[in-house]
């Protein structure tokens, strides 16, 4: 089978959900089966050495690959890599800008390409095609030339089909396959010693709820803070930790102070990948009450999967692609992310009955081990590349 070429706008050492997806997929491809093409970044040599696949860095930072001169250079480099390695398929980590380079390769070498879509990226695309005729035409051209689209959930697939309709493209002419994301159950596991993590992040002396991924409005941290306040007297030892960058932390701290729980909240702006498994293990309950907010949504929920892999019971919002990851009452609890009362009841249910939390934690980890893991994600992408690629 010919190798695939992955055009990744987001790739480590960059942080974020899509960079994580690109990294995990690159790690798990057999040696020689994938070539990654991405932008330059400081300290990238140590990062790239971790991969068995080749990581080809453009002499430009990723942000410059979006503008015409950088995109032209990226397109030419992608064609050179595809020719040199006799690539059979090209993956686009994003529709834009990666699909511009992939289309260039297809036109010159006949190598087909596929596009990965997630959720928030599609909401942003939808906004663009409503406001800009030029971006509408560009999206139409790029999607019409693609051989396949991979969605991370059925919810994302349905959103994408709606966009195809808005672009007046025939959905029957563009196959859409669902390949769920996941977590690494070997890295994210229960039983990790958390004493040092608790000391470092000020998490001693309480039971803790945890949210990872930032404080953006779609994360539902405000709902979690209101639930914490409602349980202030019933669960006096309960605190709430929010990990990840976010420009909304000051407003959320003011909200916590106004509700009388400011001393029970910890905002942790920076957490290394190495510390994440320990941080999940330090939590008694994971909150992922995400909602659709503007152009932000959880198309899948990687942090939820990581918490589940650590056997931490999870309570999540019934929104986006989350209900496809979590089976309500079995591997976690789903609540209306717009309302506080159902969340309060769910927290009380999990923390008030240890057996409930342990059962949800065990079932959640089992779901990750059996179904929602990066090995299965990579195998799904490899099978699609073999189906649609050149032989």
N, C-alpha and C positions, 0 to 999 in steps of 0.2 A: 504494500500500500504506500502511495506517495505521502510525503509529509505535508502537514498543513502549515499555513502562515497565519499568525495571530497579530492583527493590527490593534495595538492597545494604547489608547490615549491616556488612560489611567493605569499606572503600573507602579509597584513599589520601587523606591521608598515612599511614593505617594500613599496617603492614607485614604480610607473611605471604602464603602461597600463594593463598588465596581473594581477598584484596585485589588481588593481582597479576592474577588471572583477570579480575576485575571491571574493572580498569583497562585491560587489553589489549583486552577486548571493547568497552568504551566508546570507546577511541581509534579503533577501526577501523569503527565504524558510520558510514555516510554522514550528513552534517549533516541534522538534522531527523528522523532515523529512530529515535532513541532518546532517552528522558528518564531520567536517573538520579535516584533518590530515596534519600538517605542521611542520616546524622547529621552534626552540626556537628563541626568539628575546628579546632584552631589552625593557622594558616598555610595554610588550605585555599584561599584566593583564588588564590594562585600555582599551586597544584596544578590547580584547576578550569579555569584559563585554558588549559591544554594541550589540553583536549578540545573537539572540534567539536560534541559533543552537549551538551545542557543538563544541568548538575548542580544539582539542587534540594536544598539543605541544610535539614534540620529545625533548629529553634532549640534542639535538645537533642543532647548527645553520644550516640554510638551505643549505649553501654552502657545508657542510659536508655530506649532503644527496646524493650528486653526486658521492662520492667515495665509493668503495666497502663496507668497514665496516659500514658506515652510511646507505648505501642503503639496506644492509642486515637487519639492525635493523629496518629501516622504513618498509620493506616488512613484517617482522614478526609482527610489531605493527599494520600495516594495516590489516593483517589477523586476529589478535586478536580483533580489533574493529569491523570488518565485522562479525565475529562470535558472539561477545557479543551483537551486536545490530541487528543481523539477517538482514544485509544489502542485498538489492535486486539488487543494481547496484553500480559500482564504476566509478567516473569521474576522468579523468586525466587532470589537468590544463595545463600540458605540455605533449608532447610525452615522452621526456626524461628530468628528470629521473623518472617521476611519473609512466609511463607505465611499468617499470620493477617491481615496487611494485604491480601494478594492476594485472600483469600477474601471479605473485606469488600467489595472492589471488585467481585468477581464477583457477589455477592449483590445489590448495589445497581445495577450498571450492565451486568451480563451479560458482562463482559470475561473471557475464559478466561485461565488462568495455567498456567505450567510451573515445575518445580522442578529446580534443578541439584544433583546429589549427587556426592561426591568419593571417599569411602572412610572416613577417620577420623570424619567427621561421622555416617556410618551406624553405625559401631561404637559411638559415643556414644549414638545413638538406640536402638540395640539394647539397650544397658545400661539406658537410661531406661525403656523399655517393659517390661523384666523386673522393675523395682523399683517402678514407680509406675503404678497403674491410671489415674490422672488423665492422666498424660503418654501413656499408651497410647491412651486415648480421643481425646486431642487429635491425636495423630499420625494415627490412623485417619480422623478428620474432615477434616484438612487434605489427606491424600493422596486420599481419596475424591472431593474436590472438584476436584482437579487434572486438567488435560486431558492432560498429558504430563510425563514425567520425563526429564531428560538426565543420563546417566552419562558420566564421563570415560574409562571403559574397560569392557571386557567383564567384568573381574573385579568392578568396582564394580556393574555391572548385576546380576550373579549374586548378590552380597551383598544388593542391594536386593530382588530377587525373594524371597530367603529371609526378609527382614523382612516383606514383604507376606504371605507365608504365615503368619508368626507373628501378624500382625494379622488373619488370616482375611479378607484382601481378595483378590479375584479378579484375578490378574495379567493376564488377558486383557482386562480392562476398563480398564487403565491402560497406554498405550503407553510404552515405555522406549526411547529412542534413545541411541546412543553417539556422542559428539562428543569426540574426543581433544583434549588441550591441546597446548602446544608451546612454541616460542621464536621470537624475532624474528631471522632470519638476517642482517638488515642491522645490527642493534645488536650481536648476539653473532656475532663473526666472527673468523677468524684474522688474524695479522699486526699486532696492536696492540702498540705499544711498551710494554714492561712494566718498564723500568728504575726509574721513579718508584714504581710499585706494590711492586716488590721491596724498595726501600729503606724505604718507609713501614711495611711489615708484617714486616720482618725476614726476607725470603725470599731473601737473597743467598747465593751460595756452595754451594748444594745443588740437587739435583733434588727436586721436590716432588710428593707426592700431595696431593689437595685434596678436601675435603667441604664443601659449602655448605648452610646451612639449620639450623644449630644442632647441639647435642650430645645431644639427647634419646635415650633408649635405643633407639628404633626405627631410628635412623640407622645403627647398627652401627659407631660409631666405635671401640668397644672391640675389635671384631674387627680393624679396621684397625690399631690399636695393637699387637695381638699379632702380626699379620703383619709389621709394621715391625720388631718385635723379632726375629722369626724370620729376617729378611733382613739383620740388623744387620751381620754379617760379610761376606755376599756382596755387598751393595750399601751400602758404607759412606758414600756421599754422599747417601743417600736420607733425606728428611724428610717430615713429614705436617702439613699445615695444615688446621685446622677453623674455618670461618667462620660466624658467626651467633651469636645469643644462646643461652644455655643454662645452667641451674642445675647441670648435671652436670659442668662443666668441671673443678672442683677434684678430684672423684673420678677423672676420666679422667687428669688430670695425675699423680695419685698412682699410677695404674695404669701410666702411661708410665715414671715414675721407678722403680717396682718391677721393670720389665722392662729397665731400663738404657737407655732411649731418650728420657728426659725432655728432653734438650738438643736433640733432633731434632724436637720437636713445637711448633707455634705455634697458640695459640687466639686467633682474631681476633673479638672480640665484636661489633663494629659495622663493617659494610661498606655504603657507600652504593650505590644503584642505578647511579650513574655509574661506580663503581669495579669493578663486577662483571665486565664484559667483560674488563678488564685482568687481574683476579685469575684468571679462568679461563685466560687466555693465559699466565700465569706458571706454570701447573701443567704437569707432564709426564704426569700421569695423574690421572683423576678417579675417586674411590671413592664409590659410592652403594650400599653393601651393606646396604640397608635391609631390615627384617624386620617382621612383625606383632608388636607388643609392646603388650599391654593394649588400649587404645582408639586406638592410633596405627598408621598404615600409610601406605604410598605408593600412593595410588590411581592415580597416573600417574607423576610424577617430573619436575617442571618444571626443577629444577636439572640433572638429567641431560640434558634436552633442550638447555639453555643451553650446557653443556659440549660436547655433540656439535656444536652450531652453531659453536663456536670451534675445531673440529677437534681437540679434546683426546680421546685414547682413553679410554673409560670401562669400568670394571668395576662391575657392579651385582648386587644381590641378586635371586635368583629368588623374588620375593614380590610380592603385591599386583598392581597393573597394570603393573609394570615390564617383564615379558616381552612386553607388547604394543608397547612403545616400542622395545625393543632386540632385534634379531635376533642370537642368540648366534653368535659367530664371524664375523659379517659387519659389524654396526654397533657392536659392543661385545662384552664377555664377561659371561656370567651365571654366578654361583656360588651355592652354598648359603650363605646369610647367617649360618647358625648355626655354621659350621665354619671354622676358621682355615686348615687345610692347602690346600683348594682356592683360597682367596684368595692364599696365598703363591705357589702355582704360576702363577696367572693374572698376578700382578704380575711375576713372573720372566719370564713369556712375553712380556709387553708391553715391559718395560723392558730385557730382555735381547736383543731383536731389534728394531732401529729400524724395519725394514720392516713388521713386524707393527703397531706403534703407528701408523705413518703410514697404513697401509691402513685400520685401524679408524677413525682420525680422519677420513679423506676420506669413507668410507662413512657415518659418522655424520652429518656435515654434509649430505651429499646427502639423507639421510632427512628432515632438518629442512627443507631447502629445498623438497623435493617434497611432503612429507606432513604433518609435525608442526610446524605454524607457526600463529601467531595469526590470520593471514588466513583460513586454512581453518576454524579454530575459529569465527570470526565468521560466515563464510558458512554454516556448518552451523546455527548458532543462528538466523540470519535465515531460512533455508529452513524450519525448524521453526515459527518464529513465523508465517510466511506460511501454512503448512499448517493450523495449529490456531487461528490468530487470527480475529477478526472481519474481514470484508471491507467 
